[in-house]
Amino acid sequence: MTVQAVEKIWVDVAAVDEFVPNGGRAVLLEEKQIAIFNFNLTEWYATANQCPHKQQNLLSRGLIGNQCDLRKVACPLHKHTFDLETGEHLGGNPEWVLETFEIKVEDGRVYLAV
């Protein structure tokens, strides 16, 4: 059996200068809200915008920071925290995992892999 590599398609979603440093912003990609976060406009992360706790699209407005050397976001509604790299719930609930997306920045533009 031969396994074929799937080529990534990168979608241009925004200009870097549309983001505030150390914050988040939601974008719509294929009818799905994606939260994009940055640290000093140099480190970038992308997750589903919907918090798995109450299924509300608001994570892009959450507080970002560090927890045990992990980049995290805290949901603005109930302060549940999630690892921005893996989407894992940092409070230990294995059912609350955020979908994460590959992200890159080139020539002042932010791209997501689909």
C-alpha positions as CSV (number, residue, x, y, z in Angstrom):
1,M,0.0,0.0,0.0
2,T,1.4,3.4,-1.0
3,V,0.7,6.4,1.2
4,Q,0.5,9.6,-0.7
5,A,1.5,12.9,1.0
6,V,-1.3,15.5,1.1
7,E,0.0,18.9,0.0
8,K,-1.0,21.7,2.3
9,I,-2.9,24.6,0.9
10,W,-2.1,27.9,2.6
11,V,-4.9,30.4,2.8
12,D,-4.1,34.1,3.2
13,V,-6.4,35.3,6.0
14,A,-5.0,38.7,7.1
15,A,-2.2,41.2,7.2
16,V,0.1,41.1,10.2
17,D,-0.6,44.8,10.8
18,E,-4.3,44.0,11.4
19,F,-3.4,42.3,14.7
20,V,-2.6,44.0,18.0
21,P,0.6,42.7,19.6
22,N,0.0,40.1,22.3
23,G,-3.6,39.5,21.4
24,G,-6.1,37.5,19.4
25,R,-8.4,38.0,16.5
26,A,-11.1,35.8,14.9
27,V,-11.1,35.1,11.2
28,L,-13.6,33.1,9.1
29,L,-12.2,30.2,7.2
30,E,-14.6,27.9,5.2
31,E,-17.5,28.9,7.5
32,K,-15.5,28.1,10.6
33,Q,-14.3,30.7,13.1
34,I,-10.6,30.5,13.8
35,A,-8.9,32.3,16.7
36,I,-5.4,33.6,15.8
37,F,-3.1,34.6,18.6
38,N,0.3,36.3,18.5
39,F,3.1,37.0,21.0
40,N,4.9,40.2,20.0
41,L,3.8,39.7,16.4
42,T,6.6,37.0,16.2
43,E,5.0,33.8,17.6
44,W,1.7,32.8,16.0
45,Y,-0.9,30.2,17.0
46,A,-4.3,29.3,15.6
47,T,-7.2,27.3,17.2
48,A,-10.9,27.0,16.9
49,N,-12.5,30.1,18.2
50,Q,-15.2,28.1,20.0
51,C,-14.6,27.2,23.7
52,P,-15.5,23.5,24.2
53,H,-16.9,24.3,27.7
54,K,-20.0,26.3,26.6
55,Q,-19.6,26.2,22.8
56,Q,-19.3,30.0,22.5
57,N,-17.2,31.7,19.8
58,L,-15.1,34.0,22.0
59,L,-11.6,32.5,22.5
60,S,-10.0,35.2,20.3
61,R,-10.9,37.7,23.1
62,G,-9.3,35.6,25.8
63,L,-6.2,36.4,27.8
64,I,-2.9,34.9,26.5
65,G,0.2,34.2,28.5
66,N,2.4,31.4,29.8
67,Q,1.7,28.5,32.1
68,C,4.5,26.0,33.0
69,D,6.5,27.2,29.9
70,L,3.4,26.7,27.6
71,R,1.7,29.4,25.6
72,K,-1.9,29.5,26.7
73,V,-5.2,31.2,26.2
74,A,-7.8,31.7,29.0
75,C,-11.4,31.7,27.9
76,P,-12.9,35.2,28.8
77,L,-16.1,33.6,30.0
78,H,-15.1,31.1,32.7
79,K,-11.2,31.3,32.5
80,H,-10.6,27.8,31.4
81,T,-7.1,27.6,29.9
82,F,-5.9,25.8,26.8
83,D,-2.4,25.1,25.4
84,L,-2.1,27.1,22.2
85,E,0.2,24.5,20.6
86,T,-1.8,21.3,21.3
87,G,-5.3,22.7,22.2
88,E,-5.2,20.6,25.4
89,H,-7.3,21.8,28.3
90,L,-4.7,22.8,31.0
91,G,-7.2,22.0,33.7
92,G,-7.1,18.3,32.8
93,N,-10.5,17.8,31.2
94,P,-9.7,15.4,28.2
95,E,-13.0,16.2,26.6
96,W,-12.2,19.9,26.2
97,V,-9.6,20.0,23.5
98,L,-9.3,22.8,20.9
99,E,-8.8,22.1,17.3
100,T,-5.5,23.7,16.3
101,F,-4.3,24.8,12.9
102,E,-1.0,25.3,11.2
103,I,-0.1,28.9,10.8
104,K,2.7,30.8,9.1
105,V,3.6,34.4,8.4
106,E,5.3,35.5,5.1
107,D,5.8,38.9,3.6
108,G,3.6,40.6,6.2
109,R,0.7,38.2,5.6
110,V,-0.8,35.5,7.9
111,Y,-1.6,32.1,6.4
112,L,-3.5,29.1,7.7
113,A,-3.1,25.6,6.3
114,V,-6.3,23.8,5.1
